[in-house]
Amino acid sequence: MKIIKFEDKYSNSLSQMISDTIFEINIKDYPLEDMKCLAESYSSENIVNISNSSNMYIAINNSEILGCGAVKKDKDNAVVLAIFVNKNHLNKNIGRKIMDIIENDEISKNSNKIIVPASITAAPFYERLGYKYKGNKKVLYNDDIYYMEKSQYL
Ligand SMILES: CC(=O)SCCNC(=O)CCNC(=O)[C@H](O)C(C)(C)COP(=O)(O)OP(=O)(O)OC[C@H]1O[C@@H](n2cnc3c(N)ncnc32)[C@H](O)[C@@H]1OP(=O)(O)O
């Protein structure tokens, strides 16, 4: 497996991988209607748009997409986006390896904090990686996400 910068040619297969993960994994924590909206937000067109305003990576083995993730600048902070691991390859440290690349990306390196709008599904994963709940309070915003963060200087 290698982790490479996203290119537009991967947008269709990446969109499919994300959709498969959403409807098999995230669906356990969220209503179906919300997951339909989430999957639509990762259409191939939207993925290209996201990649144009972030540094986006994919994990790939031969031609199979195993995961993805992105980071974008927001004022003094780095915001993590679109972390998804292929539903058939969970718990193999792929998410951790993608987050390693994200944390070493120039955007993260040049930011005060790395902020993660974390899904209910992924919050324990980010805890494992050392992320703390904003204000040390586990608050679910809009029944949807937790804000988690890691300071570069801790
Ligand atoms: C900003 C955002 O993008 S939020 C959206 C996040 N993405 C999703 O919700 C999509 C659905 N989920 C996924 O794609 C995956 O489950 C991810 C990305 C959360 C985790 O990816 P994986 O590759 O399976 O995790 P990985 O194998 O790297 O696990 C790293 C560590 O986290 C732990 N971990 C991973 N998932 C979980 C979990 N659901 N609960 C508890 N611990 C977990 C692992 O046990 C491992 O711990 P270790 O230090 O003991 O080895």
The ligand as an SDF file (V2000), in Angstrom:
LIG
                    3D

 51 53  0  0  0  0  0  0  0  0999 V2000
  -12.8740   14.4480    9.9580 C   0  0  0  0  0  0  0  0  0  0  0  0
  -13.5970   13.2110    9.4890 C   0  0  0  0  0  0  0  0  0  0  0  0
  -13.3770   12.8280    8.4130 O   0  0  0  0  0  0  0  0  0  0  0  0
  -14.6930   12.4070   10.5170 S   0  0  0  0  0  0  0  0  0  0  0  0
  -15.1750   10.9700    9.5790 C   0  0  0  0  0  0  0  0  0  0  0  0
  -14.3130    9.8240    9.9050 C   0  0  0  0  0  0  0  0  0  0  0  0
  -14.6180    8.6770    9.0740 N   0  0  0  0  0  0  0  0  0  0  0  0
  -15.6420    7.8470    9.2940 C   0  0  0  0  0  0  0  0  0  0  0  0
  -16.4270    7.9610   10.2330 O   0  0  0  0  0  0  0  0  0  0  0  0
  -15.7950    6.7560    8.2540 C   0  0  0  0  0  0  0  0  0  0  0  0
  -15.9960    5.4000    8.8610 C   0  0  0  0  0  0  0  0  0  0  0  0
  -14.8500    4.9050    9.6160 N   0  0  0  0  0  0  0  0  0  0  0  0
  -13.6460    4.6800    9.0630 C   0  0  0  0  0  0  0  0  0  0  0  0
  -13.4060    4.9500    7.8980 O   0  0  0  0  0  0  0  0  0  0  0  0
  -12.5860    4.0460    9.9510 C   0  0  0  0  0  0  0  0  0  0  0  0
  -13.2630    3.2520   10.9040 O   0  0  0  0  0  0  0  0  0  0  0  0
  -11.6810    5.0660   10.6940 C   0  0  0  0  0  0  0  0  0  0  0  0
  -11.0820    6.0610    9.7130 C   0  0  0  0  0  0  0  0  0  0  0  0
  -12.4560    5.8120   11.7690 C   0  0  0  0  0  0  0  0  0  0  0  0
  -10.5570    4.2650   11.3940 C   0  0  0  0  0  0  0  0  0  0  0  0
   -9.7440    3.6740   10.4030 O   0  0  0  0  0  0  0  0  0  0  0  0
   -8.9920    2.2860   10.6400 P   0  0  0  0  0  0  0  0  0  0  0  0
   -7.9860    2.1240    9.5550 O   0  0  0  0  0  0  0  0  0  0  0  0
   -9.9700    1.1910   10.7940 O   0  0  0  0  0  0  0  0  0  0  0  0
   -8.2590    2.5370   12.0340 O   0  0  0  0  0  0  0  0  0  0  0  0
   -6.8060    2.0250   12.4530 P   0  0  0  0  0  0  0  0  0  0  0  0
   -6.6970    0.5660   12.1650 O   0  0  0  0  0  0  0  0  0  0  0  0
   -5.7550    2.9060   11.8610 O   0  0  0  0  0  0  0  0  0  0  0  0
   -6.8680    2.2340   14.0460 O   0  0  0  0  0  0  0  0  0  0  0  0
   -5.9170    3.0010   14.7790 C   0  0  0  0  0  0  0  0  0  0  0  0
   -6.2370    2.8160   16.2580 C   0  0  0  0  0  0  0  0  0  0  0  0
   -7.5720    3.2900   16.5290 O   0  0  0  0  0  0  0  0  0  0  0  0
   -8.3630    2.2430   17.0750 C   0  0  0  0  0  0  0  0  0  0  0  0
   -9.7140    2.3300   16.5080 N   0  0  0  0  0  0  0  0  0  0  0  0
  -10.0680    2.4140   15.2070 C   0  0  0  0  0  0  0  0  0  0  0  0
  -11.4140    2.4470   15.0830 N   0  0  0  0  0  0  0  0  0  0  0  0
  -11.8970    2.3920   16.3440 C   0  0  0  0  0  0  0  0  0  0  0  0
  -13.2080    2.3850   16.8930 C   0  0  0  0  0  0  0  0  0  0  0  0
  -14.2950    2.4730   16.1070 N   0  0  0  0  0  0  0  0  0  0  0  0
  -13.3530    2.3070   18.2350 N   0  0  0  0  0  0  0  0  0  0  0  0
  -12.2730    2.2280   19.0510 C   0  0  0  0  0  0  0  0  0  0  0  0
  -10.9850    2.2290   18.5820 N   0  0  0  0  0  0  0  0  0  0  0  0
  -10.8210    2.3100   17.2480 C   0  0  0  0  0  0  0  0  0  0  0  0
   -7.6930    0.9570   16.6370 C   0  0  0  0  0  0  0  0  0  0  0  0
   -7.9940   -0.1000   17.5190 O   0  0  0  0  0  0  0  0  0  0  0  0
   -6.2260    1.3550   16.6890 C   0  0  0  0  0  0  0  0  0  0  0  0
   -5.8090    1.3270   18.0390 O   0  0  0  0  0  0  0  0  0  0  0  0
   -4.4080    0.6860   18.5360 P   0  0  0  0  0  0  0  0  0  0  0  0
   -3.5750    1.8760   18.8550 O   0  0  0  0  0  0  0  0  0  0  0  0
   -4.7750   -0.0970   19.7160 O   0  0  0  0  0  0  0  0  0  0  0  0
   -3.8370   -0.1230   17.4310 O   0  0  0  0  0  0  0  0  0  0  0  0
  1  2  1  0
  2  3  2  0
  2  4  1  0
  4  5  1  0
  5  6  1  0
  6  7  1  0
  7  8  1  0
  8  9  2  0
  8 10  1  0
 10 11  1  0
 11 12  1  0
 12 13  1  0
 13 14  2  0
 13 15  1  0
 15 16  1  0
 15 17  1  0
 17 18  1  0
 17 19  1  0
 17 20  1  0
 20 21  1  0
 21 22  1  0
 22 23  2  0
 22 24  1  0
 22 25  1  0
 25 26  1  0
 26 27  2  0
 26 28  1  0
 26 29  1  0
 29 30  1  0
 30 31  1  0
 31 32  1  0
 31 46  1  0
 32 33  1  0
 33 34  1  0
 33 44  1  0
 34 35  1  0
 34 43  1  0
 35 36  2  0
 36 37  1  0
 37 38  1  0
 37 43  2  0
 38 39  1  0
 38 40  2  0
 40 41  1  0
 41 42  2  0
 42 43  1  0
 44 45  1  0
 44 46  1  0
 46 47  1  0
 47 48  1  0
 48 49  2  0
 48 50  1  0
 48 51  1  0
M  END
$$$$
